[in-house]
Amino acid sequence: FFQPNEVFEVIEFKNKRIAITICEDLWFDKKDFYDKNPLDELVKLKPDILFNLSASPFDVNKLHDRLNIVTNNAKKYELPICYVNQVGGNTDILFDGGSIVADSKGDICAFGGFFNESLTLTDLDEIAPIKFNLPSRMSLLMDALVLGIRDYCLKSGFKKAILGLSGGIDSALVAVLAVKALGKENVRVLLMPSEYSSDHSITDAKHLAENLGIDYDIISIQSSYKELQSMLVPLFEGKEFDVAEENIQSRIRGLMLMALSNKHGYILLNTTNKSEMAVGYGTLYGDMCGGISVIGDIYKSEVYGVSKFLNKDKEIIPVNIINKEPSAELRPDQKDTDSLPKYEVLDPILFDYIELKKSKQEIIKKHNEEAMISKIIGLVNRAEYKRYQAAPVLRVSTKAFGMGRQVPIVAKFDF
């Protein structure tokens, strides 16, 4: 749609010579977009300041790089740079703002803030460095996801949200983020126990809802589950209880949530995390239902990290939710580790494969667990059909599922 301009010029405004660049023009040293470096050409015209008008999507892993690009170029060319970035959410893509002014020595002299619209005034004749530190990783993730929920709902016309609250950490985190984004009066949760739900799951979920001050309803799915099982007895004859029966429970819950969504005009917030989405640890048309996937781009270990960050000043998420062993509770005494490695083992392998795009052999060499890594990569590849039908994922990383990672469903590969 666009071709690079071969003509370089500056704008005269109130006795100042202003050079204007667009987003990627600053990144020339990182990526060779053009035959000529736009900054090299513009500096020859002796501007007093350079503006960079940017729509740089948020990526929690690249903020240091972005800051360094601005400050290093300002220092290299001995030229103040005003970096102005978009803020807001557009479907799955989030823009964090983070606008800054760097002086000709590469020192940051003004900062517009992250995840909020702002008007920042800087006097170029009295420019002076300010103390500046990036917020913590968990703080950035929290603010990004809150913005993503808020803007998705605002721009889609939704005023209220609903989600299933299981007593586990994923739905707990999404509930807290939803309240921060929409207000407690606009968030409703549904607790849907079955015969496999532990007592503490219901207690913990109620405790969280009370901490947040949100409306909750408890509707047992047990009678519906038993009725469906009895209907399927002749069709399941000779078959042992397995994942088919387990997933019926998840699909009943999805049906209940979608019914309330349709009746009341709520958006259903999906609570699947990136680790689960990567290996297919979720049920199509069940717990994968939703209008937007809130935490589908943060791994389970980061779910714990953000949850603990939210609790740093006050216990919002009950400690028992954070400390308990994760379980889907679809069969007796089920634990996530029945099917998967511990998340502190799984997540670094997934990061190497998905974000860093390392080959299977490279990952095996690094982690020295051939059988386990072959299994995990096989799960990731086989789960592509589920991800094709997943809700849009709020993107906060270098490589999110969805538009950012397109892989054929029907394909034979081993890499």
N, C-alpha and C positions, 0 to 999 in steps of 0.2 A: 504493500500500500504506500510505502514511503521510500524515497530515494534520498541519499545524502546530498546536501547542497555543497557545491564546489566554491561558492562565493562566501568570503568571510568579511564581516563588517561589525562596527560598533555603533551604538546609539548615543547621541549627544543629548544630555538632559541636565539642565541647571548647572552647566559648566563641568559636568562629570561625563567621562567616557565609559559607557557601560557595555560590557560584552555579555551576550546571552547564549547559554548552551542548554541542551535538552538531555536530561537523565543520563543516558549511557555515554555521552560525550566525555564525562569525567573518568570513565572506566577504561579509557583507551589502553593504558598500560597493562590492564588485566586481560582485556579481550580486544583483538584487532578487528574492530567493526569496519574501519575505513582505511583507505590508502594513506590519508594524512591524519595526523593527530590534530583535532580541532583546537586544542588549547595552544599547541605550538603556533598555529596560524593566527589565532586571535591575539596572542601576546605580542606579536609583531606590530599590532595596531595600537599598542600602548594604552590599554584600558586602565581606568582607575579602580574598577571592581568588576568581578565576574559573577553573574547570576546563573545558577543551575536550577531549571524548573523540572521537577522530577515527579514521576509516579512510580516510585520504587516499592514493590510489595514487601510486607513484613516477612522477615525470616529471622528467627531468634538466633540462628547460627552466623548471620552475616553482618550484624550491626557494627561490630568492631571494624570489619573490613570497610564498611561504608564510611565510618568516621575517619578512618585512616586515609581513604581516598581523598576526602575533602581537605583534611589538614595537610597531608603530604603535598597535594597539588598547590595549595596556597603557599606553602613554604618553598616549594620548587620554583614557582614562577614569581615569588615575592609579590603576591597579588591577593587582596582580600577576596574571599569567595563567600557568597550568600547562597546556601543550599536550601531550597524550598521544596518540601515534599508533601504530596497529597496525604490526607488523613480520612479514614472511613472504611467501611466494608462494602464490597460489591460481590454479592453471592458468596463464593468461597475465598475470594482474594481480599486480604486485609492490607490496608495502608496505615502505617503507624505515625506519619508525620515525622517528628524528630528533626525538624528544620534547625539549621545552625548557621552562624556566621563565624568564619575563621579569618583572623588577620593575616597580614603578609608574612608573619613569622610562623604561621601554622597553629597559633593558639586559638582556642574557642572563646569567642567574645559574646555570643548570644545563643540562646537555646529556646526553641518554641514549645518543647514538651512532647511527650509521646501520647498518642491515642486521644488527643483532644484538639479541637480547633483553637487556634490562638492568633493574636495579633501582637507581634513583637517589634518594638522600635529600637533601632540602633543608630547612634550618631557616629558616622564614619570619621568625623574630625576628632572625636574623643573616644575612640575605640580602645577597650581595655580587656584583658583576659578575665574570664570568670572561672570559678572552681566547678569542674564538671566531671561527674562519674556516671557511667551507665547504671540503670537500675539492675537488680539481680535478675537472673534468668527466670526464676519462678514468678517474680513480680511482672515481668514482661509477658510471660505466657498468660497469666491471669488477666491482665489488662487487654491483651489481644483478643482473647476468647469472649470477654465481656463485650467488647466493641463489636465483635462478629455477630453475637446473638442480637444485640440491640439494633444494629443497622440492618441485619437481615429481616428482622421483624418489622422495623419501621418502613423499609423500602418495599416490603411484600404486603403490607397492610395488616399484619397481625398485631394485636394488642396484648394477647394473653398466650401463655404456653402451658403445656402439660407434659409430664413425663412419669414413667414408672419408677417408684422408689423401692429398691429391693432390700436395702440394708447393707449393700456393698458400697465400695468406695467410688466406683465409676458414677453411678447415679447420684450419689451424695455430692460429688464435686459438681456435676452438671446442675443440680438443684441450686447450689450456692451461687454458681456463676449466673444462672438465670435470674435469681433474685437481685443480684447486683446490676444486671442489665435492664430488667423490666420492672423491678419493685415487687415486694412480697405480695401485694394485692393482685398481681397479675400472673402469679405462678400457682399451679395446682398440681398435686401429686396423687398418684394412685398406688396403694399397697395391695398386691395380689398374691397372697400366700397360697401354697399348695401343701400337700402332705409332707413334702420334702423340705419345706421352709423351716429353718430353725427358729426357736422362740426368740433368740437374740436378734435375728434379722428384723422381725416385726418391731421389737422394742427399740432397736437402734434407729430404724426408719422413722418411727414416731418421735423419738427424741430429737432427731435432726429437724423434722418438720416443725416441731415446737420451738426449737432454737431459732429457726428462720421466721416463725410466725406465719406460715403458709397453710392454706387449706389442704386437708388430706382426707381421702376416703379409703376404707379397707373393704375389699371385695374378694372373698375367697374364690379361687378358680376350681376348687376341688370337685364340686358337683358337675360342672361342665366337663372337666377332665374325665371323670368316671363315665359320664354319658357318652362321650366320644370314644373312649376305649371300648365300651360295650358295643357300640355301633360297628367298630372295626374288627371285633373278635372273629367273625367268619372270614374276613378278608386277610387277617393276620394269622390264620390257623397254621400251626406247625412252626411258627417263628418265635424266637426268644425275644424278651423285652430288650430293646436296644435304643439307639438314638432316635428312631422314628417316634416312639412313645415319649421320649424326653422332650423332643422338639414340639410336640403337640402343646405342652404347657406354655412354652414361649410364644407359640402362635395364638393361643387363647389370650394371652396378655396383650399381644400386639393388636388383636381384634378389639379388645376392650378399650385400649387407648385410642385407636383410630375412630371408634364409635363416638367417644367423647369429643375427639378433635372435630369430627364432622358435625356433631350436634351443636356444639358451642362455639365453633370457629377458632379453636385453639390451634396453635402450631405444636406438633409433637416433636420434642427434642430427643434425638437419638443419643444413647449413652455408651456406644461401643468405642473402646480405645484403640490406638494404632496397633498395639501388639496383637489384640484379638482380630482386628481387621486383616492384619498381615497374614496370619496363619489360618484364617477362616474359622476362628473360634466364636461363631455366632450363628443365629438361625435366620435364614431368609424368611421374610414375611412374619417374623417374630420379633426378637430383640433388635433386629436390624431395621425395623420400621422407623420412620421419622422424616420430617421435612428438612432438617439440617443436622449434620453430625458435628456435635460440639467438640468432642475430644478425640476425633478420629485421626488427628495428626500429632497426638502426643502419646508416647509409649507409657506402658503401665508404671514403670519406675518414675516417670515424670508426673503421672497422676498422683502418686504418693507425695512427690516433692511439692506440687502446687497445693495439695490438701494440707500438708504440714505448714506451708507458708501462710495459708489462710487462717490457720489456728495459732499463729505466733503470738497474737495479743489476747485472744479470747477463744475458748473452745466453741467453735461453731459446728464442725463435724465431730461427732462423738468419737473419743479416742478408740473405743472398741471397734468402730468401723475401720479405722486406720490400721489397727494392730491385728485384726482377725485374718486368718488365712483365706484367700479369695476362693469363692466357689459359685458355680452357676446354680446349685441346689435343684438339679433336675432328676437326681436319683439319690438313694440313701448314701450319706457320708461322702458325697462327691467333693473333690478338691480340684482346682485348676491343674495342680501338679500331677494329677492322674494321667493327663494327656500331654502336658507341656513341661519343659524345664522351668525351673524357678525364673521369675522375670528378670532378676539381676544377671542371669546367665543368658536368657533369651534375647533381651533387648539390645545388648551390644552386637550380637550376631545379626539381628534384623537391621540395625543401623548400618553396619558394614555392607550389607547386601542391597538395601534400599536407597539410603542416602549417598553412601560412598560408591555404590555400584561395583563393588569388588566381586570377583569371580568366586565360585565355590572353592576352587583350589587355593586361592589367596586366603579365604576365610579359614579353611581347614589348617593351613600353615600357621595362621595367627593364633587360632584357639586350640588346635591340636585335639579336635574331637570329631573325627571323620563321620562316624555313624550318626551322631546327633545333628551335625550340621547338614548332612545330606537329607535327613528327615525334615529339618526345619525349612530348608530351601524348597524341598518338594511340596511341603504344605503351602508355602507362599505362592508357588507357581500354580498349584491346583486350585487355590482359592480365588483366582482371578474372576471366575464367573460370578462369585458373590459380590465382589467389589464393583462389578459393572452395574449391579442393581442396588448399590448402597446409596444412602442419602449424600448430597454434596457435603464435602468435608471442609471445615474451616482450616485454611492453610496457615501454618505457623513455622514450617520447617523448610529445608532446602528441597525436599522431595516428598510431596504429599500425594496420597492416592487420589485418583480422579483425573482431571485434565493434565496434571503434572507428571503422571506416570501411566502411559498408555501401552498396554501389553496385550497381544491377541489372546482370546480365550482358547480358541482351538489352535494349538501350536505344540510342536514337539521340540523342546530344547532342554539343555542341561548345562547351565553356565553359572 
